Amino acid sequence: MRQDFAFARRRTDVYLTAMADEKLWAPWRSAFILTEKEKGCVFCNRVEAKDSFKNLILHRGETAFVILNKFPYNAGHAMVVPKRHIGQLERLTSRESTEFFDLTRRTVAVIKKALKPNALNLGMNLGRCAGAGIPGHLHMHVVPRWSGDTNFMPVIGKTHVVSVPLELVYEKIRAEFDRL
């Protein structure tokens, strides 16, 4: 048993050493990293704006809304956001929580119908060290995925992903929300 473990450990060390010298590039995220950040909370700023492609709001509920990510990880990357500026999931009221998760469910259905992805990733990063880019305002990411889209192998294999223009994605998803 010890020999098997030692062998596995050696293989892992060799693999990790080889990987340590490699660089993974995600150039589609450069606009987010390099642009000047707007003042205040980006979500609160959008709640006050009129619906348009410029503010990317796809749907508004009473206590929450759905917005397209301006710097998506994939085409159709949307976020469900409470209207109230709040950073902790456990501090949502029952009414806010119900609508937040209902809009998440509806966003999944709308994206499936509008974009026909093979799968979806859902997630929240609660706090800056958990990866939250906007830790003060809770939000649920809804990311459509297609086989071979932006996973590990196409990046390593230098396969280029041609993304769908943000405006076209906005129009398709917004039209599905309008049908609800």
C-alpha positions in Angstrom: 0.0 0.0 0.0 2.8 2.4 0.9 4.5 1.8 -2.5 1.3 2.6 -4.4 1.0 5.8 -2.4 4.6 6.8 -2.9 4.2 6.1 -6.7 1.1 8.3 -6.8 2.8 11.0 -4.9 5.8 11.0 -7.3 3.5 11.1 -10.3 1.6 14.1 -8.8 4.9 15.9 -8.0 6.2 15.4 -11.5 2.8 16.5 -13.0 2.6 19.6 -10.7 6.2 20.5 -11.4 5.6 20.4 -15.2 2.5 22.4 -14.8 4.1 25.1 -12.6 6.1 26.4 -15.7 3.0 26.7 -17.9 0.9 29.8 -18.3 -2.8 29.8 -18.9 -4.1 32.8 -20.8 -7.7 34.2 -20.5 -7.5 37.2 -22.8 -11.3 37.6 -22.9 -11.1 38.9 -19.3 -8.6 41.6 -20.0 -11.2 44.3 -20.6 -12.5 43.8 -17.0 -9.0 43.9 -15.5 -7.7 46.8 -17.5 -10.7 49.2 -17.5 -11.2 51.9 -14.9 -13.7 50.7 -12.3 -16.9 52.8 -12.0 -17.7 54.6 -8.8 -20.1 52.9 -6.3 -21.7 49.5 -6.6 -22.2 48.4 -10.3 -25.4 46.6 -9.4 -26.9 49.5 -7.5 -25.9 51.9 -10.3 -27.8 49.6 -12.8 -31.0 49.3 -10.7 -31.4 53.1 -11.1 -30.8 53.1 -14.9 -33.4 52.6 -17.6 -33.6 49.2 -19.3 -31.4 49.1 -22.3 -28.5 47.2 -23.8 -26.2 49.8 -22.2 -27.1 48.7 -18.6 -27.6 45.0 -19.6 -30.6 44.4 -17.3 -32.6 41.4 -18.7 -35.5 41.3 -16.3 -36.7 43.1 -13.2 -38.6 41.6 -10.3 -39.9 43.3 -7.2 -36.8 42.6 -5.0 -34.3 41.2 -7.5 -33.2 41.5 -11.1 -31.3 39.6 -13.8 -28.3 41.3 -15.6 -26.0 40.1 -18.3 -22.3 40.1 -17.3 -20.4 42.8 -19.2 -17.2 40.7 -18.9 -18.6 37.2 -19.3 -16.8 33.9 -18.8 -19.0 32.6 -21.6 -21.7 33.9 -23.9 -24.9 34.4 -22.0 -23.2 34.7 -18.5 -26.0 36.3 -16.5 -26.3 37.2 -12.8 -29.3 37.3 -10.5 -29.0 40.2 -8.0 -31.1 41.4 -5.1 -32.1 45.1 -5.6 -31.1 45.8 -2.0 -27.4 46.3 -1.5 -26.5 43.3 0.7 -23.5 41.0 0.8 -24.6 38.2 3.0 -26.9 35.4 1.8 -28.2 34.8 5.3 -29.4 38.4 5.6 -31.9 38.2 2.8 -35.5 38.5 3.9 -37.8 35.5 3.2 -39.4 37.5 0.4 -36.0 38.5 -1.1 -34.7 34.9 -0.8 -37.8 33.5 -2.5 -37.6 35.8 -5.5 -33.8 35.5 -5.7 -33.9 31.7 -6.1 -37.1 31.8 -8.2 -35.4 34.2 -10.6 -32.3 31.9 -10.6 -34.6 29.0 -11.6 -36.3 31.1 -14.3 -33.0 32.4 -15.6 -31.8 28.9 -16.1 -35.0 28.0 -18.0 -34.8 31.2 -20.2 -31.1 30.7 -21.0 -31.8 27.0 -21.9 -34.5 28.1 -24.3 -32.7 31.1 -25.8 -29.2 29.8 -26.2 -29.6 26.0 -26.0 -26.4 25.3 -23.9 -25.3 21.7 -23.1 -25.1 22.5 -19.4 -24.9 25.4 -17.0 -22.7 26.4 -14.0 -24.4 28.2 -11.1 -22.5 29.8 -8.3 -21.9 32.5 -5.7 -18.6 33.7 -4.3 -19.5 34.9 -0.8 -16.7 37.2 0.3 -13.5 38.6 -1.4 -11.3 35.6 -0.4 -13.9 33.3 -2.0 -13.4 35.1 -5.3 -16.2 37.7 -5.1 -15.3 40.7 -7.4 -18.2 42.6 -5.9 -18.3 41.3 -2.3 -20.7 43.9 -0.9 -23.6 42.9 -3.2 -24.7 39.3 -3.4 -25.2 37.8 -6.8 -25.7 34.4 -8.4 -23.8 33.6 -11.5 -25.6 31.6 -14.2 -23.1 30.5 -16.9 -24.2 28.6 -20.0 -21.7 25.9 -21.1 -21.2 24.1 -24.4 -19.1 21.0 -24.9 -15.5 22.2 -25.5 -16.2 25.9 -25.0 -13.7 27.3 -22.6 -12.6 24.3 -20.6 -9.0 23.4 -19.7 -8.0 21.5 -22.9 -8.9 24.2 -25.5 -6.9 26.7 -23.6 -3.9 24.4 -23.3 -4.4 23.3 -26.9 -4.4 26.9 -28.1 -7.9 26.6 -29.4 -9.5 30.0 -29.9 -13.1 30.5 -28.7 -15.1 32.8 -31.0 -17.8 34.3 -28.7 -21.2 35.5 -29.7 -21.5 39.3 -29.6 -22.9 40.6 -26.2 -25.7 42.6 -27.9 -27.0 39.6 -29.7 -27.0 37.5 -26.6 -28.7 40.3 -24.6 -31.5 40.5 -27.3 -32.1 36.7 -27.3 -32.3 36.3 -23.6 -34.3 39.6 -23.0 -36.9 38.4 -25.6 -37.3 35.1 -23.7 -37.8 37.0 -20.4 -40.4 39.2 -22.1 -42.4 36.1 -23.1 -42.8 35.1 -19.5 
